[in-house]
Amino acid sequence: METGQNREGESTPVTIARMAVESFVRTGRFPSVAEVPQFGKEMAGCFVSLHRDGALRGCIGTILPTKECVASEIIRNAVSSCSEDPRFDPVRPEELQDLEISVDVLDPPEKVDSPESLDPKRFGVIVTSGVRRGLLLPDLEGVESVDDQLEIACRKAGIQPGERYSIERFTVTRYR
């Protein structure tokens, strides 16, 4: 497959993310918004997840938009996912053909008063205690309950059991 070529059945946001990852891994450069397929003019936070052989290989995102359009947000987060996720070594050129990519475009978060307002299949969650913040996307394999979701998000934030924290929820549009 040539760089940036759309794979069969791949959505436009995933094609944008793939083009960004391939360009950065092969050449060290970010593609511009003008070089990728058009995808809306709105601003939104998004997460780009990379998997290889069914295992997570990188996942970085933004809760709220930081760029002028969602395509630019996808490009930046795709490059971060393949090169800056501290849990993984940077993606190597020989891995590119095996990467599975998904893009989650986030709707604005909303505060919730209690865990009863959550559903891990439908809503992502953000927990906050002071400056510590953890996010977990919705509908993730192995996350079966609200308790699982909150425990993982708190662990990501460094929030200890028994500490007080606020909860926000959000929905996503997931592209594969």
N, C-alpha and C positions, 0 to 999 in steps of 0.2 A: 504494500500500500504506500502511496506517495504521501508526503507531508500534507496534512490538511484535507485530505480527501474524505468525504462523508462516507461512513460505513453504512451498509444497508440497514434501514430502519432507525438510524441514529437521529435524534432530535437536533434542531439548530443549536440550542445552548450547549449540548454535548459536543457538537462539531466545533464550536468556538473554543471550548475548553481543550479539546484534543489538539487543535491547531496551535494553541498557546503552549501546551506541554511539549509537543513535538518541536516547535520552533525553539523554545528555550533549551531543551535538552540537547538538541543538535547544534544550535548556533549561539546560545547564550543571549538571544534577543527576544523581546516581547513583540508579538505582532501588534499592529495598530488596529483600532476599531474599523478603519477603512479596508483592512486586509481580510476581515472575517465576514461571514454572512450577517446580514442585518437581523437584529433581534430587539425590537422595541426601542423606544426612546426614554422610557421611564427609568427611575432610579430605584434600586432595591438591594438589600443585602442578599448574599448568596453563599452557599457552601459548595465546594467542589470536592468530591470524594473519588479517590483512585483505589481500585482493587486489582490484585493480580492473583490468579489461581484461587479466587474466592476469599482471599485474605486482604484486609485493609492495607494499603500501601501509602496512603496520605490523605489527609482531610483538613482543609483550612477554609475559613470563611469569615464573613462579616455579618454581624447582626443587623446593622443599619447600613445604608449605602455610604460609601466613601468616594465613589467615582461619579462622573457626569452621566453615565448610563449603565444599564445592567450588563451590556456586552463588555464594557470596560471592567466592570466588577468581576465578571466571569474570568476574563483574561488574567487579571491580577491574582485572583484566588487560585486559579488553575496552576499558575507558575509557583505560587507559594506552596500549594499542595505537593508538587513534584520536587521541590527544592528546599523548603524551609520547615516542614513538619519535623519538630525535634524528636519525634518517636522513630523516625526512619532515616536511612541514608538517602541522599538525592537519587532520583530515578536515573537509570543508565540507559543509553541508546538501545541496547539489546533488549530492554524490557518493554519498549514502546508498543510493539505489536501485540503484547499480551495484556495491556491495560484495559480494564473496564472502567468507564467513567460515568458518574452521575452528577447532576447539578440540581441543587435545591434552591429555588428562589423563595425567599422568605417574605411573608406578609408582616406588617408591623406587629410587634408584640403587644400584648395587653396584660395588665395586672390581674391576678386572681386572688381571691381571699382565702381559698382553701384547696387542698389537693383533690377534693371532690369534683372540682371543675376541670380536672385533667383527664385525658385519655391518651395513653402512650402510642396508640395506633393513629390517632387523628392529630394530636398536638405535639409540637416540640415544647421544650421547657427551658427556661432560663432561671437560675437561682442566683441570688445576690446577697452577700453579707459584707457590708462596708465596700472596700474596693475589689473584693474577690467575687468573681462571676464565673459560672459554669453553664454551658449550653449542651443540650442533647437534642438531636433531630428526632422527628417522629418516625414511627413505623420502622424501627431497627430490629434486626434479627437478634433474638436473645433477650429483648426488653419486653417482658410480658405484663408487667404491672406498673401502676403509678409509683409504688414503693421502689421498684427496680430503677425506674426512670429518675426519681429524685435522688436516690442513693448515688447513682453514677454521676449525675450532674453536680452534686455536692462534692463528691470525691475529686472531680475535675477542677472544681473551684478551690479546693483545699478547705472546705467547710467541714468541721468535725461534727460527729453525731452529737445531738443535743444543742448545738448552736442555733440561734435564730437566723432566719433568712427570709427574703421575700421571693415570691414566685411570679413569673410571667409565663404566658403561653403564646404560641404562634402556630400558624399553619404554613405549609409550604406547597409549592408546585414542584414536583419531582420530575426531572427529565432524565431519560436514559438513552 
